[in-house]
């Protein structure tokens, strides 16, 4: 039943914004409505009025999209983890591709960025190789949508069966309050992608884009060397940098003599005299740089250092299209975008992985 205190409006959903909420207009003002699909007509209650926009909750879907499907999770709509389980998977892919293109236009000012088709996930349920659950006063699960309160979760449908068995084991132990990361198998407790199949597709995409017989690869935010090790046959020298000393230790375990992995801050290490001197000994046409930063993207100083290195090949892996677009806009004086490929690393959620492949501009070859 609708809250009588809410202002009720009829809305037509025009699009779905990055983050998963539908976008509508109420007398010209933008209204964000979760759990809706572009093309739908809904009755919605305004729950929050801001100066520039409003937020609303669906009361009734009056005209449903042909892409609307039954969610595969009993917690969907209450749990804050997934945003798209009500949308047919093929349309989820179309929405995410459009969001990447739109953010490159709006923030990056790239009106015709060379967009490739989105890479789908072979599995759109049961794909996550790890989850993090929270425990508080006997409740074990995820945060509720738009809330810091927990919802109790017996089983997570987007997680692999092995992960759900770990969740059941955790429940049986009656754990203390805290945060628990549950994994599909043993291994080092370091960052890795949560979707094995799409991570491999991402790695292969990067490997295929780099020609043979290169001299120097600088892999910033390298983790345990996921990209660097796949590329080592193509380079005479590899330098990997990451702040996580445990990941760097893992990368070093099977490193070849030509591989060096450094634990340190990315900005400081890229600016170090040793690395800059090494890069000057190599033809810029034989240098490649990979960055895979956190969602905050690259700092202004790191962007400045990248311009200084001016590698022939520059690959930017991003989990946040908005900061990717911002950084590419700042780097366009030195690099030209060759292709942008979204990958659906996180089906049913609003998250998007993107890889942008760039080359040094022709007028920067000195």
Secondary structure, DSSP 8 states (H G I E B T S, - for coil): ---TTSEEEEEE--EE-TTS-EEEEETTEEEEETT--TT-EEEEEEEEE-SSEEEEEEEEEEE--TTB---S-TTBTTBSS-S-TTB-HHHHHHHHHHHHHHHHHHTT--TT--EEEEE--S-SSS-BSEEEEEEETTEEEEEBTTSSSEEE-S--TTB-HHHHHHHHHHHHTT--SEEEEEESS---SS---SBHHHHHHHHHHHHHHS-SSEEEEEEET-TTTHHHHHHGGGEEEEEEEES-HHHHHHHHTT--TTEEEEES-HHHHHT-HHHHHHHHTS-GGGEEEEE---TT---HHHHHHHHHH--SEEEEEES-HHHHHHHHHHHTTTEEEEEEEEE-SSTTSS--EEEEEEEE-GGG--
